[in-house]
Amino acid sequence: MNNNYVYNNLSPKKYELIGVVQHYGESSMSGHYVAYCKSKFDNNWYKFNDSIVTKVNSNEMYTCGIPYLLFYHKMK
């Protein structure tokens, strides 16, 4: 077994959520995707909806639907 993928209680890893993709529609073949990403420059969340980018409150991404993809960054 590769120890890089085993949880070690002596040194637990911490991860920070930095991106969320949400799908709106009835199937993966139709609908619309919206991405929420946390900026490493100003620590704010932004919504990417086609050509429109808006700053959002982090609570908005938790209340607007079911996430399709989540992206995490391993903390040091």
VMD Tcl script that draws the C-alpha trace (Angstrom):
set ca {
  {0.00 0.00 0.00}
  {1.23 3.48 -0.88}
  {1.49 5.54 2.34}
  {0.88 8.78 0.41}
  {-2.82 7.88 0.35}
  {-3.24 6.60 3.91}
  {-4.63 8.82 6.66}
  {-2.08 9.20 9.44}
  {-3.56 10.14 12.83}
  {-0.20 11.52 13.95}
  {-0.18 14.24 11.29}
  {-3.68 14.82 9.88}
  {-3.90 16.83 6.67}
  {-6.04 19.94 6.42}
  {-7.71 21.05 3.22}
  {-9.33 24.33 2.19}
  {-12.22 24.52 -0.27}
  {-11.16 26.76 -3.16}
  {-13.62 25.95 -5.94}
  {-17.12 24.64 -6.60}
  {-18.82 23.82 -9.89}
  {-22.61 23.63 -9.95}
  {-24.82 22.26 -12.70}
  {-28.29 23.59 -13.38}
  {-30.53 21.53 -15.62}
  {-32.12 18.13 -15.99}
  {-29.11 16.11 -17.18}
  {-25.38 16.38 -17.86}
  {-26.22 16.61 -21.58}
  {-28.20 19.80 -21.10}
  {-28.19 22.64 -18.65}
  {-25.71 25.20 -17.47}
  {-22.54 25.14 -15.36}
  {-21.50 27.89 -12.95}
  {-18.17 28.00 -11.09}
  {-17.37 29.57 -7.72}
  {-13.68 30.14 -7.02}
  {-11.81 31.59 -4.09}
  {-9.16 34.12 -5.09}
  {-5.69 33.60 -3.65}
  {-5.05 37.33 -4.13}
  {-7.87 38.82 -2.04}
  {-9.36 35.73 -0.32}
  {-12.83 36.53 -1.72}
  {-15.21 34.22 -3.59}
  {-16.18 34.91 -7.22}
  {-18.96 33.49 -9.37}
  {-18.04 32.68 -12.99}
  {-21.17 32.55 -15.12}
  {-20.24 32.55 -18.81}
  {-18.60 35.93 -19.47}
  {-19.84 37.49 -16.22}
  {-17.69 37.39 -13.08}
  {-19.14 38.73 -9.84}
  {-17.88 38.87 -6.27}
  {-20.17 36.82 -4.01}
  {-20.69 36.08 -0.36}
  {-19.36 32.58 0.44}
  {-22.80 31.62 1.79}
  {-24.32 32.00 -1.70}
  {-22.58 28.94 -3.07}
  {-23.90 26.82 -0.20}
  {-27.52 27.83 -0.74}
  {-27.91 27.85 -4.53}
  {-27.79 24.16 -5.38}
  {-26.02 20.84 -5.18}
  {-22.30 20.94 -6.04}
  {-21.16 18.98 -9.10}
  {-17.40 19.25 -8.45}
  {-15.41 20.41 -5.42}
  {-11.80 21.57 -5.51}
  {-9.57 21.58 -2.44}
  {-6.09 22.87 -1.68}
  {-3.90 21.07 0.85}
  {-2.91 23.43 3.66}
  {0.70 23.58 4.79}
}
mol new
graphics top color blue
foreach p $ca { graphics top sphere $p radius 0.5 }
foreach p [lrange $ca 0 end-1] q [lrange $ca 1 end] { graphics top cylinder $p $q radius 0.2 }
display resetview
